[in-house]
Amino acid sequence: MAQFVKLDPEALRELHVGNERLVSYNVEMAEVTGGTFWKAYTPEQIAGTEPFEMKGGLNADIFAEGGLMQYYDPIDLYDEKLRTLAKEIGPSWVRVSGSWATKTYYDFDGHTGGKVPEGYGAVLNRQQWVGVLDFCKAMGAKLLISVADCEGLHHADEPWNPSQAQQIFALSKEYGKPIDAVEFVNEPNLLEMSGCPKGYTPELYAKNQDIFARWLRENYPDCLFVGTSTSEGTSNSDPAYESAGDSNSFLKNVPLEVLLKGMQEKLDVYSYHYYNGVAERLRAVMPNSYWLPDRATSEDYLNVARSMIQYHTEKRDIYCPGGEIWVTESGDAGGGGTTWASTYLDVFRTLNELGAFCTVTKGIIFHNTLASSDYGFLSHGSFDPRPNYFAVLLWHRLMGTTVYDANEPIREGAHVYAHSRADGKPGKAYLVINNSRTYTTTVALPKDAEVYQLSAETLRAETMLCNGKALVLGEGNALPEMAPVAAKAGELTLPAATCTFIVL
């Protein structure tokens, strides 16, 4: 049914002041060194006109190159277009991690000749890491990493040692871009797939995380200790979806309580990973975590983000009381993104996550990724911006860091979020998400306002519109003008399936 929303900026109650680097992103270690990552969907699959089929079903090797994965050359972090677009997002954190990082060998003097040492999966050379440091310098970004902890570094029954970590920390400091924060291991709750030594147990993990934390604080006390980047959380299954069978248990999860039992060193920042479900690539092995595209704007779907935030806020209070919460990987679906991740259809989830996160807590959300796979802000190789890029760009330009209670219950057609103005001027900035695909939403404006309305010709369009104008790069890769339209005090009608920023 149609909804009515009344904006009353003078009556807003302040919740807190958030982090200016809220919108941040991952540059996967596999991108830096070159390596295997999720294979791109076809244009027809993105448009929804060609079904995605996983050959081999439950027996398929989902990580085999040539199947669902493919090799990608190292990303060019000096690319002028990439740097220009990334800088527009604003001050951010850059996270270089992923399971690839857990088994990457640092060769900064070239002694391996590019040959991967036994027990590792990749080699990171000096030029590649300097490229990351130069990128962070140019962006004014802070840097978060995870370190090597694999069979090549030590066996499961041997303690972790700093022989590798010391190299990457020392080079970064020497080059003038110290590492600002670190997670020990990426997604340690998935120990069998994390890249850690064979035979690793939760007890050994906790012991080695403590060893690492003590080394870090003794040698790099200004570096934040972040953890645990777990992908544990509330159910992300679609209650309306009837799968062909039970989910396969190939992803064996170690509960957070078990993983951190006995951990003595305290965290500075609590981190977790959030994906709304799994991509078509993983549908055959995790069918109950897959959402059909016609559910991607539903209340059930959009509520997953808020449920995860609330779940992990409780865990933060146990394991890192008083610390910020960082979502160190976020995207629409595990497995590189759904077929619609690069379309307008995912903008509802992205903006709703930002709004919901800010009302519950303060911290940072690292979108996975900046420019890789189907859920990247920018397309791989061409670095053309996708709808989600322009959505977070508008968020950065309009929504300030002071967060308010919008005085509107979350419901279909009216996900309303209120912030200070990003330009520092008196007034408030609102985001109103009309996730109904059928009904309009009426907004009562107490005074004249500036309106930025996002829409698309179809929900699975790869080009988004702002106030009816296509958001595409111009000559010389110039960003399109995203000018507001004026709205007079009174009633403003928001069409179905739109996301509207209103600045008062």
N, C-alpha and C positions, 0 to 999 in steps of 0.2 A: 504494500500500500504506500501511497505518497506520504512523505514526511514533512514536518514543519520544524524549523530550527530558528531560535531567537538568539541573536548575538547581543550580549550585554557586556562590553569590555570593561565598564566601570565596576562591575560586580565580581570580576574574576579573583579567585583566591590563588596566590602564588604557592607552587609546590616546591620548587627548588631552582637553582641555577645549574644548568648542565655543562657538559664539556664542549668547548668550541671545536674540537676535532671529532665530533660525533660521527660524521660521514668520513670513513676511512676505507682502506681496501687492501687486498692481498695481491702480491706479485709472487706467484708460486716459485719455490726453488727450482722446480722442473722447468720453468720458463727461463730462469737465469742461466742454468747450465745447459739447457736443451734436454729434452726427454719425452717420455710418453705421458700423454694426457688424453682426456676424453675426445673421441672423434666427433667432428661437427655433424649436425643434422643436415639433411638436404633442404633446399628451399621449399620443396613440396611438403616435407614433414613439418617445417616451421609454420607453413600456411594452414596445416591441418587437412590437406587434400591427399596426403599419402600416409598410410599408417606406418608406425615404426614397429618392426618385428625383430625380435632378438633370436637369431639363429641358434638352435641347440637347446632353447628353453632352460630348464633348471640345470641341465648338464653342461651348459655353455661355459667357456672360460672367459668371464667378463673382462679380465685384465689383459687378455692376449692382444698383442699388437696386430693390427689388421682386422680385429673384430670390433670391439667397442672403444679401443684405444688406438692412438697413432702417435708417431714421433713428430715432435715440433722442434725446429731450430731455436736457439736462444733468442729471447726478445731483445730488440734494439732500444735500450732505455735512453739513448741519445736522440731518438727520432723527434724532430721538431714538432710534428703534429701531436704525437703522444704527450709530449711534455706540456704543450700549450693547453690541451684539453684537460689533462690531469690537474694542472695548476688552477684552473677555473673552479674546481670543486672546493678549493679553499685549503686552509691548513689542515693537514691530515696526518694520520699514522700510516706507515707502510709496513705490512707484515710479509716477511719472506720465510715461509715455512712449508707445511704440508708433510705428508709421510715421506716424500722424496728427500726432504732435508734431514730426516733422522738417519739416513744411510748415505749421506754425501760426504766425501773426503775433501778436505781443504788442502789444495796444493798451490801455495802462493809463491813458490820458488821454481816451479816447473819440473820438479824431479821425476814426476810420473810419466811425462811425455803424453799425458792425456789418457793413459791406461789406468783403468779403475782397479785399485788394490783389492785383494781378496777380502770378502766380508762387507764390502761397500757396494753401492749401486750406481754411483756417479762421482764425477770429479768437478769441483769448483775451482777455477783458476783465479789468479790475481786480477786479471783484466775484467773478468765477469763481476767480481765482487766490487771492484772500484767503480764499475758501471752503476751498481746499486747505490753506492755511497754518493756518487756524483748526482744521481737522480734525486736522492733524498735532499742533498744540499740545494739543488735547483728548485725543488718543490717547497723548501722550508719544512720538510716532513720529519717526523720522529720515526725511529726504526725499531721494530720488534722482530725478533727471530726465534727459532728453536735450534737446538744444537744436535750434533751427531751422537747417537747412542745405539750402535748396531753391533753385529757380530764381529766386524772388523776392528772395532775399538776395544771391545772386551767380551768375554763369554758371560753367559747368564750368572754363573756362580762367582764371577769376579766383580769387584767394585768398579763403578764408573770412574774414569780418569780424565783429567782436563787437557790432555795432550792436543786434542783437536780444537776444543773450545777456546783455548788460550790463543790459538793462531788467529781466529776470526775476530776475537775481541781486541787483540793487540793491533792488528792491521787497521781495523776501523778507528781505533783511538789515534793511532799514528797518522792516519790520513785526515784527521780533523772532523770525522763524523762518527763519534762513539755510538755504540749500541745503547739505545735508551731503555729497552725492556726485553725480557726473554722468557719464553716458555721452555721447559725442559724437553718435552716430547710432544709431538702432535697426536692428539686423540689417543692417549694411553689406555682409555677404557676398551679400545679395540686392540688389545695387546698382540693378538695373533697376526694382525694386518698392519701394525704400526711401524714395522721395520726394526723393532728392537731385537736384541739377541734371542736366539731360539731357546725356549725353556724359561723365559722371563715369567715371573709370577708377580701378582700385585704386591707381595711383601718385598720382593727384590726391587720393584719399581720405586716404592715409597722410600726404601733405604737409599737408593741411588739418587732420587730427587733431593733428599736431604744432603747428600754429599755434594751435589751440584750447587745447592742453595748456599751452603757454607763456603764453598769455593768462590761463588759469585760475590757474596757479601764481604769476604776478606779482600778480594782483588778489585772488584768493581762495585763499590757500595752505592754509587749513584744510579745504578741500573735497576729498574723495577723487576721484581720476581713475580711472574704472572702464571696462573695455573687454574685448572689443569687442562684447559682446552678440550674438555670432555664433550662428546656428542650425545650424552645421556639426557633424557628429559621426559616430558609428558608425552602421551600418545599422539602421534601425527597421522593416525589412520583415519580414513574417510568413513564416517559411520553410515553413509548412504551407498557406499560402494560394495558390491558383492563380488568378491574375487573368485577365481576358478579353483582356488585351493588355499591351504595355509601358507603363511610366509615361510620361506626357507630360513633356517637358522645359521646360515653361513657367517653372519656377523655376530659372533659371540661377544657379548658385552660384559665387562667387569663393572659392577655397581660402584658408584663414586665412594660410598662408605667403605667398601672393601679396598678400593684402590688407595685411599688415603688413610686407612687405619694404621696407626703407629707413626704417621708423619709428624716430625717434631718441628721442622722449620716452617714458619708461617709465611703465607703469601702476602704480597703487597697489593695485588689486584686479582680478583676472581674472574676467570674466563670460561666460556662455554661456546659450543657451536650450535647453530640453529639452521635447520632446513625444514621447510614446510612438509616435506614428504620425500619420495624418491622419484627419480626421472624414469622415463620410459625405458632407459637402458637397464635399469634394475627392477623393472616391474615383474619380470619372470621369476626373480629370486626373492623379491619382497612385495608380493602383490597387495598385501593389506596396507602398505604404506604409500600406495599410489593413489593420486587424485585425478579424476577425469577432468578435462579442461572446462567443462560446463559448470564445474564446482569451484573454479578458481577465484570467483568473486563472492562466494557464499560466506555466511556468518561462521559456519563450522571451520572453513578453511582459514579465514582471516583471524579467527580466535586462537589458532595454534601459536602464533608469535607471542600474544599476550600471556597465554598459559605457560609457555616456556620461560618468559621473563619472570613471572610470578614464582614458578618452581625454583628457578635458580637464584632468585632473591633470597629465598629461604635457605638454600644451600650456602650462599655467600655469608649469611648471618652466622652460620656454623663454622665455616672454614676460613673466612676472611672478614670478620666483623668490622664494619666501618669502611671497608675498601670499595673502590669503584667496581662495576661490572663491565667487562668487555666481551662482546660477542666477536670472537676472533675469526670466525668464519660464518657468513650468512649468505643465503641464496634461496631460490624457490625450491630446489630439490637436490638431494644428494645424488651423485652420479653425473655431475657436470651440467645440471639444469634440464628442465623439461623442454619439449619442442617449442613451447610458447615463452620460454624464459627471455628471449630476445625481442619480444613483441610488447605491445601496449598492455596486453592482458596481465603481465606481471607487475605493472606499475602500482596497481591497487595493493598488492602484498607489500611491495617495497615501502611505499609511503605510509601504509598502515603500521608496519613494523617500527618505523622511525617515530611515529606519533605515539604508539602504545608504549614503546620502550621509555620514552621521555616522561610519560606520566607515571610510570612505576619506579624508575630509578634513573641514575645518571651514569654516564660512561661513554663507551665508544662501540660502534658497529663497523666491523671490517667486512665490506662486501667482497664476495669471492666470485670473480676476481676483477682487477682493473681491465685487463685486455686479453683474456684467455677463456676458451670454452664458450658455451652458449649462454652462460649467465654473466659474462663479463660486461662491465659498463661500456666498453668499446669492443668492436669486433676484432678478432685475431687477425693480424697481418695488415689490414687496411686501416685499423684504428678508427673506423667510422663510429660515431656515437649512436648508441641504442636508446630507446625510450627511457629506460631506467636512468641513463646518464643525465638526460635533461630534467628528469623528475628530481633527482638529488641536487642538481645544479640550482633549480628554483628553490628547493628547500634551503640550501645554503645562503642564497641571496635574500630570502624573505623571512625565514623563521629564526628568531633570535634564541639566545641560550636560556633565558628565563622562561620557565614552564608554568602554565596555569591549569587549574581545573576548569574545563570548558563548560561545566554545568549542563552537559547534555549526555544522557545515557547512550552507550554504544548500541546501535541497532542497524538493521539493513536500511540503507539509504542515508544514514546519518552517522558517520564516524567523524566526530568533530574534535579537533585538537587546537589549542590556543597557546601562543608564545608571545614574547616580546618581539618587536621589530628588529630584524637583523641590521638595519641601517642606523640603529641607535636613536631614531627619532621617537617622540612620544606617540603612544598608540599601541595597537596589538595586531598580530598577524594570525590568521586562522587558516586551517586546512579542513575542508569539508569533503569527505569522500562519499559520493553517492554510488555505492556498490550494487544497487538494484539495476538489473538489466531491463526493467520494464517501466518503473515509475520515476517521476520527477521528485525533486526535493525543493521546498520553498524556504528561503532564508530571509528573515526579517533583519534588515540593516538599520541600525539606529542613526547612521549618518552616511554621507557619501563615502565610497570606498573604491579602491583599485582592485581589479579582478584579473586573475590569471587562471584560465580554465583549460585543463588538459583533457583531450579526447582523441579519438581516432576514427577513421572511416569504418574500420572493423576492429573487433577486439584483438584479433591476431595480426593486426597491421604492424609492420616493422618501422613505420614512420608515425610519429605522434604529432598531434596538432596542439598549438597554444593559441587560444582565442581564434581558432579556425585556420591558423597559418601553420604550414608544415615546418617541422623542426629538422632542417637539414643544413649541412654546412654550405657556405657560399664560396665565392672565389677566394683562392688562397687559403682554404679551410677556415674561413671566418665563421664564427658562431652566428646563428640567426638571431635577429632581434626578438626578444621576448617581452614585448611591451604590454602593459596592462590596458584594460578597457575600463572606462569610468562607469560606476554604477551609482545611481542616486539613492538617497535614503528611501527606504520603503521595502518592497518585496523583490527579491532576486530569485529567479527560477533556475535550478540546476538540472540539466537534462540527465537522463539515466546514463549510467556507466561513465561518469566523469569524476575528475579529481580537481578541486577548485581551491586556489589560494586566494584569500580575501584579506587585504591590508586596510586597516582602519586607522 
